[in-house]
Amino acid sequence: MLGYESDLQQEVYSWQMREDPFGGVYDEGTRTRLHELLVDRFEASRPPSERRVEALGEFLDKAGQVVEAGQAEWTVSQDSPVDDEDVPYRLNPLLALKLHLEWVANIFGGRPGISVSIR
């Protein structure tokens, strides 16, 4: 065992979304389930052993199903990463979150003592 549940946690990575990743999900029940699988499950008040990186898998699977089924809308964002005003910047916030969390899981997954918290 590398540490104890009561040990202080150190933040090594943080990312903030400007958009609500669940706001574009058409079905309210699906939106609620995604919220439970991510926000509720990875609440900072829960023990780190319950918030391991590997636990993101269930959310990633469900989010992938929702995006692939076309159940989450694409929006036009005002925060375009390119300077071309003639090209609208389209964004699917749920897909953006899913892809980012897949990257987090690939980078940090399998490493001992790493946990995720969602605020």
N, C-alpha and C positions, 0 to 999 in steps of 0.2 A: 504494500500500500504506500503510495507516494505522499499522501496527506490525509487530513481529516475533513469531514463535512463542515466542521465549524471554522476551518482555516479561512483567512481572508482571501478573496478572489482578486485577481489582477486582470484588468481589461487590456487585451492585447490587440483588439481589432474592433472597430465600430463603423457602422454604415447607417445613414439616415435616408429614407425615401421622402420625396416631396409629395408624392401622390399616395392616395389610399389604395393599397394593392387589392383590397376586397371590394371597393366601391363599384367597380365595373362588372362584377359577377352578377349575372342576371337573376339567378334563383336565390331567394333569401335563405332557404335551408342550406344550400351549398355554401353560401357566404358564411353562415354561422358555423358550419362544420370546419371550413378552412381556418376560421378564426380560432376555434377550439384547438385544432391540430398544431397551430403555430403560437399564437399569442398566449393562450391559456396554458398550454403545455410547457412553454419555455419562460414562464414568469420567473423573475429573479428571486422571488420568495420561495420557490421550490428548491429542494436539495439538488446540488450539482449532479449527483448520480442519476437523477431523473431527467437531466437536461443535456445528456451527451450528444455530440454531433451526429452520431449514428441514428438518433431518434428523429432527425429531420426527414428520414426516408418516407415515412407515412404521409407527411405534408407534401413532399416533393412528388410523390406518386399521384395524390389526389389533385394537386395543382396542375400537373401534366395532363390528367384526364380532362379537367375543366377547360384548359386552353385548347387541347386537341379537338374537343367537341364543339368549339366555338361558343362556349358559354360565358366568355369574359370579353368585354368590349375593348376595342382599340380607340384611343382618344388622340386628339391633336393637342400636343403640348406646346406651351409658350416658351419653354426652356430648351430651345433647339441647340444641339452641340455643333451645328454648322452655321455659317454666316449667310447662307443663301435664303433670303426671305421668300423666294418663289417656291421653295420646297417645304411643304408642311412636314413637321416632325411628328410622326405617329408613334404611339407608345401603348403597349399593353402592360399596365402596372403589375398584374399578376405574373405574367411571363417574365418580366424584368426581375421580380423578386425570386421566382423559381430559379432562373438562370444564375442569379447571384448566390443563392443559397447552395446550389449545386457546386459552384466554385468553392464556397466555404467548406462544404463537406469533403471535396476532393483535396483541399489544402490541409485542413485540420483533422479530418477523420482518421481514426486509428491511433492518434497520439494520446498518450495517457494524461489524465488530469484536465483535459479540455472540456469545457461545457459551454452551452449557448444560453444567453438570456435575451429575451425580446421585451423591449419597453415601448 
